[in-house]
Amino acid sequence: IGVVEEVGAEVGRSMAESLGPDDIHRSFHSAIQMVADALTSHGFAARAVRSDGDQLRIVSEHCPFGSAPIDHPVICAVDRGLVKGMLAALYGETTTDLSSSLPMGDTVCITDISA
């Protein structure tokens, strides 16, 4: 899974580089919003939200891979990698944790993010 996540991170970094100049400083929140917008433009129907515990997260209400992750959960590592790679390019290193996903039996995918 680590290799798959790293491939996703490489793609995520490339996606972020196409979003704007590297020399613009972005806040943690604005970087997460940009990632959610980029994911939405690629079919994830994602949005940035704050949890009850004030945790920033990305909620994806649609998976462009359909039901494939249910049988092949490794696909979720690509999603985690995309988020991690985009945030690294837009903000800096972060920690991501998938707390909800289709393979876990949930209806949405939630990636919790810590700076």
C-alpha distances in whole Angstrom, upper triangle without the diagonal:
4,5,5,6,9,10,11,12,14,16,16,18,20,21,22,24,26,27,30,31,29,32,32,31,29,29,26,27,28,25,23,26,25,22,23,25,23,21,24,25,22,22,21,24,23,25,25,26,27,27,30,29,29,25,24,21,20,21,20,23,22,19,19,17,20,19,16,13,15,15,11,9,6,9,9,6,9,12,10,10,13,15,14,15,18,19,19,21,24,24,22,19,18,16,14,14,13,16,17,15,17,14,16,19,20,22,21,17,18,16,18,19,21,22
4,5,5,6,9,10,10,12,14,15,16,18,20,21,22,25,26,28,29,27,29,30,29,27,27,24,26,27,23,22,25,24,21,22,25,23,21,24,25,22,24,22,25,23,25,25,26,27,27,30,28,28,24,23,21,21,22,21,24,24,21,21,19,22,22,19,16,19,18,15,13,10,12,11,8,10,12,10,9,13,14,12,13,17,17,17,19,22,22,19,16,16,14,13,13,14,17,19,18,19,17,19,22,23,24,22,19,19,16,18,18,19,20
4,5,5,6,9,10,11,13,14,15,17,18,20,21,23,25,27,28,26,29,30,29,28,29,26,28,28,24,23,26,25,21,23,25,22,21,24,25,22,23,22,25,24,26,26,28,29,29,33,31,31,27,26,23,22,24,22,25,24,21,21,19,22,22,19,17,20,19,15,14,10,12,12,9,9,13,12,10,13,15,13,13,17,18,17,19,22,22,20,18,18,17,16,16,17,20,21,20,21,19,21,24,25,26,24,21,21,19,21,20,22,22
4,5,5,6,9,10,11,12,14,16,17,18,20,22,23,26,27,26,29,29,29,27,28,25,26,26,23,22,24,23,19,20,22,20,18,21,22,18,20,18,22,21,23,24,26,27,28,31,30,30,26,24,21,20,21,19,22,21,17,17,15,18,18,15,13,16,16,12,11,7,8,9,6,6,10,10,8,10,13,12,12,15,17,17,18,21,22,20,18,18,17,15,15,15,18,19,17,18,16,19,21,22,23,21,18,19,17,19,19,21,22
4,5,5,6,9,10,10,12,14,15,16,18,20,21,24,25,23,26,26,26,24,24,21,23,23,20,18,21,20,16,18,20,18,16,19,20,17,19,17,20,19,21,21,23,24,24,28,27,26,22,20,18,17,18,17,20,19,17,17,16,19,19,17,14,17,17,14,12,9,9,8,5,5,8,6,4,8,10,9,9,12,14,14,16,18,19,17,15,14,13,11,12,12,16,17,15,17,16,18,21,21,22,19,16,16,14,16,15,17,18
4,5,5,6,9,9,10,12,14,15,17,19,20,22,23,21,24,25,24,23,24,21,23,23,20,19,22,20,17,19,21,18,17,21,21,19,21,19,23,21,23,22,25,26,27,30,29,28,24,22,20,19,21,20,23,22,20,19,18,22,22,20,18,21,21,17,15,12,12,12,8,8,10,9,6,9,11,9,8,12,13,12,14,17,18,16,14,14,14,13,15,15,19,20,19,21,20,22,25,24,25,23,19,19,16,18,17,18,19
4,5,5,6,9,10,11,12,14,16,17,19,21,23,21,25,25,25,24,25,23,24,24,20,20,22,20,17,19,20,17,16,20,20,17,19,18,22,20,23,23,26,28,28,32,31,30,26,24,21,20,21,20,23,21,18,17,16,20,21,18,17,20,20,16,15,12,11,12,9,7,10,10,7,8,12,11,9,12,15,14,15,18,19,18,16,17,17,15,17,17,21,21,20,21,20,22,25,25,25,23,19,20,18,20,19,21,21
4,5,5,6,9,10,10,12,14,16,17,20,21,20,23,23,23,22,23,20,21,21,17,16,19,17,13,15,17,14,12,16,16,13,15,15,18,17,19,19,22,24,25,29,28,27,23,21,18,16,18,16,19,18,15,15,14,18,19,17,15,18,19,15,14,11,10,10,7,4,7,7,4,5,8,8,7,10,12,12,13,15,17,16,15,15,15,13,15,14,18,18,17,18,18,20,23,22,22,19,16,17,14,17,16,19,19
4,5,5,6,9,10,10,12,14,15,18,19,17,20,21,20,19,20,18,19,19,15,15,17,15,12,15,17,14,13,17,17,15,18,16,19,17,19,19,21,23,24,28,27,25,22,19,17,16,18,17,21,20,18,17,17,21,22,20,18,21,22,19,17,14,13,12,9,8,9,8,4,5,7,6,4,7,9,9,10,12,14,13,11,12,12,12,14,15,18,19,19,20,21,22,25,24,24,21,17,17,14,16,15,16,16
4,5,5,6,9,10,11,13,15,17,18,16,20,20,21,20,22,20,21,21,17,17,19,17,14,17,18,15,15,18,18,16,19,18,21,20,22,21,25,26,28,31,30,29,25,22,21,19,21,20,23,22,20,19,19,23,24,22,20,24,24,21,19,16,15,15,12,10,12,11,8,7,10,9,6,9,11,10,10,13,15,14,14,15,16,15,18,18,22,23,22,23,24,25,28,27,27,24,21,21,18,20,18,20,19
4,5,5,6,9,10,11,13,16,17,16,20,20,21,20,22,20,21,20,16,16,18,15,13,15,16,12,12,15,15,12,15,15,18,17,20,20,23,26,27,31,30,29,25,22,20,18,20,18,21,20,17,16,16,20,22,20,19,22,23,20,19,16,14,14,12,9,10,11,8,6,10,10,7,8,12,12,11,13,16,16,16,16,17,16,18,18,22,22,21,22,23,25,27,26,25,22,19,20,17,20,18,21,20
4,5,5,6,9,10,11,14,15,14,18,18,18,16,18,16,17,16,13,13,14,12,9,12,13,10,10,13,13,12,15,14,16,15,17,17,20,22,24,28,27,25,22,19,17,15,17,16,19,18,16,16,17,20,22,21,19,22,24,21,19,17,14,14,12,9,9,9,7,4,6,7,4,4,8,9,8,10,13,13,13,13,15,14,16,16,20,20,19,21,22,24,26,24,24,20,17,17,15,17,15,17,17
4,5,5,6,9,10,12,13,11,15,15,16,15,17,16,18,16,12,14,15,13,11,14,15,12,13,16,16,15,18,17,20,18,19,19,22,24,26,29,28,26,23,20,19,17,20,19,23,22,20,19,20,24,26,24,23,26,27,24,22,20,18,17,15,13,13,12,9,8,9,8,5,5,8,7,6,8,11,11,12,13,15,15,18,19,22,23,23,25,25,27,29,28,27,24,21,20,17,19,16,18,17
4,5,5,7,9,11,12,12,16,16,18,17,19,19,20,18,15,16,17,14,12,15,15,12,13,16,15,14,17,18,20,19,20,21,24,26,28,32,32,29,26,23,21,19,22,20,24,22,21,19,20,24,26,24,23,27,28,25,24,21,19,19,17,14,14,15,12,9,12,12,8,8,11,11,8,11,14,14,15,17,19,18,21,22,25,26,25,26,27,29,31,29,29,25,22,22,20,22,20,21,20
4,6,5,7,10,12,12,16,16,17,16,18,17,18,16,13,14,14,11,9,12,12,8,10,13,11,11,14,14,17,16,17,18,21,24,26,30,30,27,24,21,19,17,19,18,20,19,18,17,18,22,24,23,22,26,27,24,23,21,18,18,17,13,13,14,12,8,10,11,9,7,10,11,9,10,14,15,16,17,19,18,20,20,24,24,23,24,26,27,29,27,26,23,20,20,18,20,18,21,20
4,5,5,7,9,9,13,12,13,12,15,14,15,13,10,11,12,9,8,11,11,8,11,14,13,13,16,16,17,16,16,16,20,22,25,28,28,25,22,19,18,16,19,18,21,21,20,19,21,24,27,26,24,28,29,26,25,23,20,19,18,15,14,14,12,9,10,11,8,5,8,9,6,6,10,12,14,15,17,17,20,20,23,24,23,25,27,28,30,28,27,23,21,20,18,19,17,18,17
4,5,6,7,7,11,11,13,13,16,16,18,15,12,15,15,12,12,15,14,12,14,17,15,16,19,19,21,19,20,20,23,25,28,32,31,28,26,22,21,20,22,22,25,24,23,22,24,27,30,28,27,31,32,29,27,25,23,22,21,18,17,18,15,12,13,13,10,8,11,10,7,8,12,13,15,17,20,20,23,24,27,28,27,29,30,32,34,32,31,27,24,24,21,22,20,21,20
4,6,8,9,13,13,15,15,18,18,19,16,14,16,15,12,12,15,13,10,13,15,13,14,17,18,20,19,20,20,24,26,29,33,33,30,27,24,22,20,22,21,24,23,22,21,23,26,29,28,27,31,32,29,28,26,23,23,22,19,18,19,17,14,15,16,13,10,13,14,10,11,14,16,18,20,22,22,25,25,28,28,28,29,31,32,34,32,30,27,25,24,22,24,22,24,22
4,7,9,12,11,13,12,15,16,16,13,11,13,12,8,10,12,10,8,12,14,12,13,17,17,18,17,17,17,21,23,26,30,30,27,25,21,20,18,20,20,22,22,22,21,23,26,29,28,27,31,33,30,28,27,24,23,22,19,18,19,17,14,14,15,13,10,12,13,10,9,13,15,18,19,21,21,24,24,27,27,27,28,30,32,33,30,29,25,23,23,21,22,20,22,20
4,6,9,8,11,11,14,16,16,13,11,14,14,10,12,15,13,12,16,17,16,17,20,21,21,20,20,19,23,25,28,31,31,28,26,22,22,21,23,23,26,26,26,24,27,30,33,32,31,34,36,33,32,30,27,26,25,23,21,22,20,17,16,17,15,12,13,14,10,9,12,15,18,20,23,23,26,27,29,30,30,32,34,35,36,34,32,29,27,26,23,24,22,23,21
4,6,6,10,11,15,16,18,14,13,16,16,13,15,18,17,15,19,21,19,21,24,24,25,23,23,22,25,27,30,33,33,29,27,24,24,23,26,26,29,29,29,28,30,33,36,35,34,37,39,36,34,32,30,29,27,25,24,23,21,19,18,19,16,13,14,14,10,9,12,15,18,20,23,24,28,29,31,32,32,34,36,37,39,36,35,32,29,28,26,26,23,24,21
4,6,8,10,13,15,17,14,12,16,16,14,15,18,18,16,19,22,21,22,25,25,25,23,23,22,25,26,29,32,31,28,26,23,23,22,26,26,29,29,29,28,30,33,36,35,33,36,38,35,33,31,29,27,26,23,23,22,20,18,17,16,14,12,12,11,8,8,10,11,15,17,21,22,26,27,30,31,31,34,35,36,38,36,35,31,29,27,24,24,21,21,19
4,6,9,13,15,17,15,13,17,18,16,17,21,20,19,22,24,23,25,28,27,28,26,25,23,26,27,30,33,32,28,27,24,25,24,28,28,32,32,32,31,33,36,39,38,36,39,41,38,36,34,32,31,29,27,26,25,23,21,20,19,17,15,14,14,11,10,11,13,16,19,22,24,28,29,32,34,34,37,38,39,41,38,38,34,31,29,26,26,23,22,19
4,6,10,13,14,11,11,15,15,13,15,18,18,17,20,22,22,23,26,26,26,23,22,20,23,24,27,30,29,26,24,21,22,22,25,26,29,30,30,30,32,35,38,37,35,38,40,38,35,33,31,30,28,26,25,24,23,20,19,19,17,14,13,14,11,9,10,12,16,18,22,23,26,28,30,32,32,35,37,37,39,36,35,32,29,27,25,24,21,21,18
4,7,10,12,10,9,13,14,13,15,18,18,18,21,23,23,24,27,26,26,23,21,19,21,21,25,27,26,23,21,19,20,21,24,25,29,30,30,30,33,35,37,37,35,38,40,37,34,33,31,29,27,26,24,23,22,20,18,17,16,14,12,12,11,8,7,10,14,15,19,21,24,26,28,30,31,34,36,36,38,35,34,31,28,26,23,22,18,18,15
4,6,8,6,6,10,10,10,12,14,15,15,18,19,20,22,24,23,22,19,18,15,17,18,21,24,23,19,18,15,17,17,20,22,25,27,27,28,30,32,34,34,32,35,37,34,32,30,29,26,25,24,22,20,20,18,15,15,15,12,10,11,10,7,6,9,13,14,17,18,21,23,25,27,28,31,33,33,34,31,31,27,25,22,20,19,15,15,13
4,5,5,6,9,10,11,12,14,15,16,18,20,21,23,25,23,22,19,16,13,15,15,18,21,20,16,15,12,15,16,19,21,24,26,27,28,30,32,34,34,32,34,37,34,31,30,29,26,25,24,22,20,20,19,16,15,16,14,11,12,12,9,7,10,13,13,16,17,20,22,23,25,27,30,32,31,33,30,30,26,23,21,18,17,13,13,11
4,6,5,6,9,10,11,13,14,15,17,19,20,21,23,21,20,17,15,11,12,12,15,18,17,13,12,9,11,13,16,19,22,24,24,26,28,30,31,31,29,31,33,31,28,27,26,23,22,22,19,17,17,16,13,13,14,12,9,11,12,9,6,9,10,9,12,13,16,18,20,22,23,27,28,28,29,27,26,23,20,17,15,13,10,9,7
4,5,5,6,9,10,11,12,14,15,17,19,20,21,19,18,14,12,8,9,10,13,16,15,12,11,8,10,11,14,17,20,22,23,24,27,28,30,30,28,30,33,31,28,27,26,23,22,22,19,17,18,17,13,14,16,13,10,13,14,11,9,12,14,12,14,14,17,18,19,21,22,25,28,27,28,25,25,21,19,16,14,13,10,11,10
4,5,5,6,9,10,10,12,14,15,17,19,20,18,17,14,12,9,11,13,16,19,19,15,14,11,12,12,15,17,20,22,23,24,26,28,30,31,28,31,34,32,29,28,26,23,23,22,19,18,19,16,14,15,15,12,10,13,13,9,9,12,15,14,16,16,19,20,21,23,24,27,29,29,30,27,26,22,20,18,16,15,13,14,13
4,5,5,6,9,10,11,12,14,15,17,19,17,17,14,12,10,12,14,17,20,20,16,15,11,12,11,15,16,19,21,21,22,24,26,28,28,26,29,31,29,26,25,23,21,20,19,16,15,15,13,10,11,11,8,6,9,9,6,6,9,12,11,14,14,17,18,20,21,22,25,27,27,29,26,25,21,19,17,14,14,11,12,11
4,5,5,6,9,10,11,12,14,15,17,14,14,11,9,6,9,11,14,17,17,14,12,8,8,7,11,13,16,18,18,20,22,24,25,26,23,26,28,26,24,23,21,18,18,17,14,13,14,12,9,10,12,9,7,11,11,9,9,11,12,11,12,11,14,15,16,18,19,22,24,23,25,22,21,17,15,13,11,11,9,11,11
4,5,5,6,9,10,11,12,14,15,13,12,9,7,6,9,11,15,18,18,15,14,10,10,8,11,12,15,17,18,19,22,23,26,26,24,27,30,28,25,25,22,20,20,19,16,15,16,14,11,13,14,11,10,14,14,11,11,14,16,14,16,15,17,17,19,19,20,22,25,25,26,23,21,18,16,14,13,13,12,14,14
4,5,5,6,9,10,11,13,14,13,13,10,10,9,12,15,18,22,22,19,17,13,12,11,13,14,17,17,18,18,21,23,26,26,24,27,30,28,25,24,22,20,20,18,15,15,15,12,10,13,12,9,9,12,11,8,10,14,15,15,17,16,18,19,20,21,21,23,26,26,27,24,23,19,17,16,15,15,14,16,15
4,5,5,6,9,10,11,13,11,11,9,9,8,12,15,17,21,21,18,16,12,11,8,11,11,14,15,15,16,18,20,23,23,21,24,26,24,22,21,18,16,16,14,11,11,12,9,7,9,10,6,7,11,10,9,10,13,14,13,14,13,15,15,18,18,18,20,22,23,24,22,20,17,14,13,11,13,12,14,14
4,5,5,6,9,10,11,9,8,5,5,6,10,13,15,19,20,17,15,12,9,6,8,8,11,12,13,14,17,18,21,21,20,22,25,23,21,21,18,16,17,15,12,12,14,11,9,12,13,10,10,14,14,12,14,16,17,15,16,14,15,15,16,16,16,18,21,21,22,19,18,14,12,11,11,12,12,15,16
4,5,5,6,9,10,9,8,7,7,9,12,16,18,22,23,20,19,15,13,10,11,11,13,13,14,15,18,19,22,23,22,24,27,25,23,23,20,18,19,17,14,15,16,13,11,15,15,11,12,16,15,13,15,18,19,18,19,17,19,18,20,19,19,21,24,24,25,22,20,16,15,15,14,16,16,19,19
4,5,5,7,9,9,10,8,10,11,15,18,21,24,25,23,20,17,15,12,13,12,14,14,14,13,16,18,21,21,20,23,26,24,22,21,18,17,17,15,12,14,14,10,10,13,12,9,11,14,13,12,15,17,18,17,19,17,19,18,20,20,19,20,23,24,25,22,21,17,16,16,15,17,16,19,19
4,5,5,7,5,7,6,9,11,14,17,19,23,24,22,19,16,13,10,10,8,11,10,10,10,13,15,18,18,17,20,22,20,18,18,15,13,14,12,9,11,12,9,8,12,12,10,12,15,15,14,16,18,19,17,18,15,17,15,18,17,15,17,19,21,21,19,17,14,12,13,12,15,15,18,19
4,5,5,5,4,5,8,11,14,18,20,23,25,23,20,17,14,11,10,8,10,9,10,10,13,15,18,19,18,21,23,22,20,21,17,16,17,15,12,15,16,12,12,16,16,13,15,19,18,17,19,21,22,20,21,18,19,17,19,18,17,17,20,22,22,19,17,14,13,14,14,17,17,21,22
4,6,7,8,9,11,14,17,21,23,27,28,26,24,20,18,14,14,12,13,12,12,11,14,16,19,20,20,23,25,23,22,22,18,18,19,16,14,16,17,13,14,17,16,14,16,19,18,17,20,22,23,22,23,21,22,20,22,21,20,20,23,25,25,22,20,17,16,17,17,20,20,23,24
4,6,8,10,13,15,19,22,24,28,29,27,24,21,18,14,14,11,13,10,10,8,11,13,16,17,17,20,22,20,19,19,15,15,16,13,11,14,15,11,12,16,15,13,16,19,18,18,20,22,23,22,22,20,21,19,21,20,18,18,20,22,23,21,19,16,15,16,16,20,20,23,24
4,6,8,12,15,18,22,23,26,28,26,24,21,18,14,13,9,10,7,7,5,9,10,14,15,15,18,20,19,18,18,15,14,17,14,12,15,16,13,14,18,18,16,18,21,21,20,23,25,25,23,23,20,21,18,20,18,16,15,18,20,20,18,16,13,13,15,16,19,20,24,26
4,5,9,12,15,18,19,23,24,23,20,18,14,10,9,6,7,5,5,6,9,10,13,14,13,16,18,17,16,17,13,12,14,13,10,12,14,12,12,15,16,15,16,20,20,19,21,23,22,21,20,17,17,15,16,14,13,13,16,17,17,15,13,10,9,11,12,16,17,21,23
4,7,11,13,17,18,21,23,22,20,17,14,10,8,5,5,5,8,9,12,13,15,17,16,18,21,21,19,20,17,15,18,16,13,15,17,14,14,18,19,16,18,21,21,20,22,24,24,22,22,19,19,16,17,15,14,14,18,19,18,15,13,10,10,12,13,16,18,21,23
4,7,10,13,15,18,20,18,16,13,10,6,5,4,6,8,9,11,14,15,17,18,17,19,22,21,19,19,17,14,16,15,11,13,15,13,11,15,16,14,15,18,19,17,18,21,21,18,18,15,16,14,15,13,13,14,18,18,18,15,13,10,9,9,10,13,14,18,19
4,6,10,12,16,17,15,14,11,8,6,5,7,8,11,13,15,18,18,20,22,20,22,25,24,22,22,20,17,19,18,14,15,17,15,12,15,17,15,14,18,19,17,17,20,20,18,18,15,16,15,15,14,15,17,20,20,20,17,15,11,11,10,11,12,13,16,18
4,7,10,13,14,12,11,7,6,5,6,9,11,14,16,18,20,21,23,24,22,24,27,25,23,23,21,18,19,19,15,15,17,15,12,14,16,14,13,16,17,15,15,17,18,15,16,14,14,14,14,15,16,19,21,21,21,18,17,13,12,10,10,10,10,13,15
4,6,10,11,9,8,6,6,6,7,11,12,16,18,20,23,23,24,26,23,24,28,27,24,25,23,20,21,21,17,17,19,18,14,17,19,17,15,19,20,18,17,19,19,16,16,14,15,14,14,14,16,19,22,20,21,17,17,13,13,10,10,10,11,13,15
4,7,8,5,5,5,6,9,10,14,15,19,21,23,25,26,27,28,25,26,30,29,25,26,25,21,22,23,19,18,21,20,16,18,21,19,17,20,22,19,18,19,19,16,16,14,15,15,14,15,18,21,23,21,22,19,18,15,15,11,11,9,10,12,14
4,5,5,5,6,7,10,10,14,16,19,21,24,26,26,26,27,24,25,28,28,24,26,25,21,22,23,20,18,21,21,18,19,22,21,19,22,24,22,20,21,21,17,16,14,14,14,12,13,16,19,21,19,20,17,17,14,14,10,11,9,11,12,15
4,5,7,10,11,14,14,18,19,22,24,27,29,29,29,30,27,28,31,31,27,29,28,24,25,27,23,22,25,25,21,22,26,25,22,25,27,25,23,24,24,20,19,18,16,17,14,15,19,22,24,21,22,19,19,17,17,14,15,12,14,15,17
4,5,9,11,14,15,19,21,24,25,29,30,30,30,31,28,28,32,31,27,28,28,24,25,26,23,21,24,24,21,21,25,24,21,24,26,24,22,23,21,18,17,16,15,16,14,16,20,23,24,22,23,20,21,19,18,14,14,11,12,12,15
4,6,9,13,14,18,20,24,25,28,29,30,30,31,28,29,32,31,28,28,28,24,24,26,22,20,23,23,19,20,23,22,19,21,23,21,19,20,19,16,15,15,15,16,15,17,20,24,25,23,24,21,22,19,18,14,14,11,11,11,13
4,6,10,12,16,18,21,22,25,26,27,28,28,25,26,29,28,24,25,24,20,21,22,19,17,19,19,16,16,19,19,16,18,21,19,17,17,16,13,12,11,11,13,12,14,17,21,22,20,22,19,20,17,15,11,10,7,7,8,10
4,7,10,13,16,19,20,22,24,25,26,27,24,25,28,27,23,24,22,19,19,20,17,15,17,16,13,14,17,15,13,16,18,16,14,15,15,11,11,10,11,12,12,14,17,20,22,20,22,19,19,16,14,10,9,6,6,7,9
4,6,10,13,15,16,19,20,21,22,23,20,22,25,23,20,20,19,15,16,17,13,12,15,14,11,12,15,14,12,15,17,16,15,16,15,12,11,9,9,9,10,11,13,16,19,17,19,16,16,12,10,7,5,4,5,9,11
4,6,10,12,13,15,17,18,19,20,18,20,23,21,18,19,17,14,15,15,11,10,13,12,9,11,14,13,12,15,17,15,15,17,16,13,13,10,10,10,10,11,12,15,17,17,18,15,14,10,8,6,5,7,8,11,14
4,6,9,11,14,16,16,17,18,16,17,21,20,17,18,16,13,15,15,12,12,15,14,11,14,17,16,15,19,20,19,19,20,20,17,16,13,12,10,10,9,10,12,15,15,15,12,11,7,6,5,7,9,11,15,17
4,6,7,10,12,12,14,15,14,15,19,18,15,17,14,12,14,14,10,11,14,13,11,15,17,16,16,19,21,19,20,22,21,19,18,14,14,11,12,10,9,10,14,14,14,11,9,6,5,6,8,12,14,17,20
4,7,10,12,11,13,15,14,15,18,18,17,18,16,14,17,16,13,15,18,16,15,19,20,19,20,23,24,23,24,25,25,22,21,18,17,14,14,11,10,10,14,14,13,10,7,5,7,9,12,15,17,21,23
4,6,9,8,10,12,12,13,17,16,15,17,14,13,16,15,12,15,17,15,15,19,20,19,20,24,24,24,25,26,26,24,23,19,18,15,16,13,11,10,13,15,14,12,9,7,8,11,13,17,19,23,25
4,5,5,8,9,9,11,14,13,12,14,10,10,13,12,10,13,15,13,14,17,19,18,20,22,23,23,25,26,25,23,22,18,17,14,15,13,10,9,12,14,13,12,10,8,8,11,13,17,19,23,25
4,5,9,9,10,13,15,14,14,14,11,11,14,12,10,14,15,13,15,18,19,18,20,23,23,23,25,26,26,24,23,20,20,17,19,16,13,12,14,17,17,16,13,12,12,15,16,20,21,25,27
4,6,6,7,10,11,10,11,12,8,10,13,11,10,14,15,14,16,19,19,19,22,24,24,25,27,28,27,25,24,20,20,17,18,16,12,11,12,15,15,15,14,13,12,16,17,20,22,26,28
4,6,7,9,11,11,12,14,11,12,15,14,13,16,18,17,19,22,22,22,25,27,28,28,30,30,29,27,26,22,21,18,19,16,12,10,12,15,14,13,12,12,12,16,18,22,24,28,30
4,6,6,8,9,10,13,10,11,15,15,14,17,19,19,20,23,24,24,26,28,29,30,31,32,30,28,26,22,21,17,18,15,11,8,9,12,11,12,11,12,12,16,18,22,24,28,31
4,5,6,6,8,10,8,10,13,13,13,16,17,18,19,22,22,23,25,27,28,29,31,31,29,27,25,22,20,17,18,16,12,9,9,13,13,14,14,14,14,17,18,22,24,28,30
4,5,5,5,7,6,7,10,10,11,13,15,15,17,19,20,21,23,25,26,27,28,28,26,24,22,18,17,13,15,12,9,7,6,10,11,12,12,12,11,14,15,19,21,24,27
4,6,6,9,9,9,13,14,14,16,18,19,20,22,23,25,26,28,29,30,31,31,29,26,24,20,18,14,15,12,9,6,4,8,8,10,11,12,12,15,17,20,23,26,29
4,6,9,9,11,13,15,15,17,19,20,22,23,25,26,28,29,31,32,33,33,30,28,26,22,20,17,18,16,12,10,7,11,11,14,15,16,15,18,20,23,25,29,31
4,5,6,8,10,11,13,14,16,17,19,20,22,23,25,26,28,29,30,30,27,25,23,20,18,15,17,15,12,10,8,12,13,15,16,16,15,17,18,21,23,26,29
4,5,6,8,10,11,12,13,15,16,18,19,21,22,23,26,27,27,27,24,22,20,16,14,12,13,12,9,8,6,9,11,13,14,14,12,14,15,18,20,23,25
4,5,5,7,9,10,11,13,15,16,17,19,21,21,23,25,26,25,22,21,18,16,14,12,15,14,11,12,9,12,15,16,17,16,14,16,15,18,19,22,24
4,5,5,7,9,10,11,13,15,16,17,19,20,22,23,24,24,22,20,19,15,15,12,15,14,11,11,10,13,15,15,16,15,12,14,14,17,19,22,24
4,5,5,6,9,10,11,12,14,16,17,18,20,21,22,22,20,18,16,12,11,8,11,10,8,9,9,11,13,13,14,12,9,11,10,14,15,18,21
4,5,5,6,9,10,10,12,14,15,16,18,20,20,19,17,15,14,11,10,9,12,13,11,12,12,13,16,16,17,15,12,13,11,14,15,17,19
4,5,5,6,9,10,10,12,14,15,16,18,19,19,17,16,15,12,13,11,15,15,13,14,14,16,18,18,18,16,13,14,12,15,16,19,20
4,5,5,6,9,10,11,12,14,16,17,18,18,16,15,14,11,11,9,13,12,11,12,13,15,17,16,16,13,10,10,9,12,13,16,18
4,6,5,6,9,10,11,12,14,15,16,15,13,11,10,7,8,7,11,12,11,13,14,15,17,16,17,14,10,10,7,10,10,13,15
4,5,5,6,8,10,10,12,14,15,14,12,11,11,9,11,11,15,15,15,17,17,18,21,20,20,17,14,14,11,13,12,15,16
4,6,5,6,8,10,11,12,14,14,13,12,13,11,13,12,16,16,15,17,18,19,22,20,20,17,14,13,11,14,13,15,16
4,6,5,6,9,10,10,11,12,11,10,10,8,10,11,14,15,14,17,18,19,21,19,19,16,12,11,8,10,9,12,13
4,6,5,6,9,10,10,9,8,7,8,7,10,11,15,16,16,19,20,20,23,21,22,18,15,13,10,11,9,11,11
4,5,5,6,9,10,9,9,9,11,11,14,15,18,20,19,22,22,23,26,24,24,21,18,17,13,15,12,14,13
4,5,5,6,8,9,10,10,12,12,15,16,19,20,20,22,23,24,26,24,24,20,17,16,13,14,12,14,13
4,5,5,5,6,7,7,10,10,13,15,18,19,20,23,24,24,27,24,24,21,17,16,12,12,10,11,10
4,6,6,4,5,7,10,11,15,17,20,22,22,25,26,26,29,27,27,24,20,18,15,15,12,12,10
4,6,6,8,10,14,14,18,20,23,24,25,27,28,29,31,29,29,25,22,21,17,18,15,15,13
4,6,9,11,14,15,18,20,23,24,25,27,29,29,31,29,28,25,22,20,17,17,14,14,12
4,7,8,12,13,17,19,22,24,25,28,29,29,31,29,29,25,22,20,16,16,12,12,9
4,6,10,12,16,19,21,24,25,28,29,29,31,29,30,26,23,20,17,16,12,11,8
4,7,10,13,16,19,22,23,26,26,26,29,27,28,25,21,19,15,14,10,9,7
4,6,10,13,16,18,20,23,24,23,26,24,25,22,18,15,12,10,7,6,5
4,7,10,13,16,17,21,21,20,23,22,23,20,16,14,10,8,6,5,6
4,7,9,12,14,17,17,17,20,18,19,16,13,10,6,6,5,7,9
4,6,9,11,15,14,13,16,15,17,14,11,8,5,5,7,9,12
4,6,7,11,11,10,13,11,13,11,7,6,4,6,9,12,15
4,7,11,11,9,11,10,12,10,8,6,6,7,10,13,16
4,7,9,6,8,6,8,7,5,5,7,9,13,16,19
4,6,5,7,5,7,6,4,7,9,12,15,18,22
4,5,5,5,6,7,7,10,12,15,19,22,25
4,5,7,9,10,9,12,14,17,20,23,26
4,6,9,10,9,11,13,15,19,21,25
4,7,9,10,12,15,17,21,24,27
4,6,7,9,13,15,19,22,25
4,7,10,13,16,19,23,26
4,6,10,13,16,20,23
4,7,10,13,17,20
4,6,10,13,16
4,6,10,13
4,7,10
4,7
4
